[in-house]
Amino acid sequence: MKNTLLALLACTAAIGLQPALAQDGHDLFNSKPCVGCHTIDSKLVGPALKDVAAKNAGVKDAAATLASHIKNGTQGNWGPIPMPPNQVTDDEAKVLADWVLTLK
């Protein structure tokens, strides 16, 4: 009985964590409107994400700055077309920013 209860609790915890573990930056990117303006390798409406990563390589607080731009929007960093705010949580913006900075 005790082992069954522990196994049930472990399965419940694993199921609860599954979405968080499965939500990597690439999957999150593909699930958001980001894909309407950005691609990984080439300029679309906005810059290629690899170009964003290259421009921010070694920049102090780049992840926090990118997360803010993703969530709140920005203008003038890549030309005259503004990037609108996105409907993402703070955590999602951080995951996206961290992921973008890994692209090469």
C-alpha positions as CSV (number, residue, x, y, z in Angstrom):
1,M,0.0,0.0,0.0
2,K,2.8,2.4,1.0
3,N,4.7,1.7,-2.3
4,T,1.6,2.2,-4.4
5,L,0.9,5.5,-2.7
6,L,4.5,6.6,-3.3
7,A,4.4,5.6,-6.9
8,L,1.1,7.4,-7.4
9,L,2.5,10.6,-5.9
10,A,5.7,10.3,-8.0
11,C,3.6,9.9,-11.2
12,T,1.4,12.9,-10.3
13,A,4.5,15.0,-9.7
14,A,6.1,13.9,-13.0
15,I,2.9,14.7,-15.0
16,G,2.8,18.1,-13.3
17,L,6.4,18.9,-14.3
18,Q,6.1,17.6,-17.9
19,P,4.9,20.8,-19.6
20,A,7.7,22.9,-17.9
21,L,10.4,20.4,-18.9
22,A,9.1,20.0,-22.5
23,Q,8.8,23.8,-23.1
24,D,12.2,24.6,-24.5
25,G,13.0,27.8,-26.3
26,H,12.5,26.4,-29.8
27,D,9.1,24.9,-29.0
28,L,8.1,28.1,-27.2
29,F,9.2,30.2,-30.2
30,N,7.2,28.1,-32.6
31,S,4.1,28.4,-30.3
32,K,4.2,32.2,-30.2
33,P,3.6,34.9,-32.9
34,C,7.4,35.4,-33.0
35,V,7.5,33.2,-36.1
36,G,5.4,35.7,-38.0
37,C,8.3,38.2,-38.1
38,H,11.4,36.2,-37.3
39,T,13.3,33.1,-38.5
40,I,16.3,31.5,-37.1
41,D,18.6,31.9,-40.1
42,S,17.4,34.8,-42.2
43,K,15.8,38.3,-42.0
44,L,12.0,38.3,-42.4
45,V,10.3,41.4,-41.0
46,G,12.6,41.4,-38.1
47,P,16.2,40.2,-37.9
48,A,17.3,36.6,-38.0
49,L,17.6,35.3,-34.4
50,K,21.1,34.2,-35.1
51,D,21.9,37.8,-35.9
52,V,20.3,38.9,-32.6
53,A,22.5,36.3,-30.8
54,A,25.7,37.5,-32.6
55,K,24.9,41.2,-31.9
56,N,24.4,40.4,-28.2
57,A,27.2,37.9,-27.7
58,G,29.2,39.0,-24.7
59,V,27.0,41.9,-23.9
60,K,26.3,42.3,-20.2
61,D,22.7,41.6,-19.2
62,A,21.8,40.7,-22.8
63,A,19.3,38.1,-21.7
64,A,17.5,40.5,-19.4
65,T,17.4,43.1,-22.1
66,L,16.2,40.7,-24.8
67,A,13.5,39.4,-22.4
68,S,12.3,42.9,-21.9
69,H,12.2,43.6,-25.6
70,I,10.3,40.4,-26.2
71,K,7.7,41.1,-23.6
72,N,7.4,44.9,-24.0
73,G,8.4,45.5,-27.6
74,T,11.2,47.8,-28.8
75,Q,11.9,50.2,-31.7
76,G,15.0,51.4,-33.5
77,N,17.4,48.5,-32.6
78,W,17.2,46.9,-36.1
79,G,15.7,49.7,-38.2
80,P,12.5,51.6,-38.4
81,I,10.0,48.8,-38.0
82,P,9.0,48.5,-34.4
83,M,8.7,45.1,-32.6
84,P,5.3,45.1,-30.8
85,P,4.9,43.8,-27.3
86,N,4.2,40.1,-27.0
87,Q,1.7,38.2,-24.9
88,V,4.3,36.2,-22.9
89,T,4.9,35.8,-19.2
90,D,8.1,37.0,-17.7
91,D,9.3,33.4,-17.5
92,E,8.5,32.7,-21.1
93,A,10.3,35.9,-22.2
94,K,13.4,34.7,-20.2
95,V,13.3,31.2,-21.8
96,L,13.0,32.8,-25.3
97,A,15.9,35.3,-24.6
98,D,18.2,32.6,-23.2
99,W,17.4,30.3,-26.1
100,V,18.1,33.1,-28.7
101,L,21.4,33.8,-27.2
102,T,22.5,30.1,-27.7
103,L,22.0,30.3,-31.5
104,K,25.1,30.5,-33.6
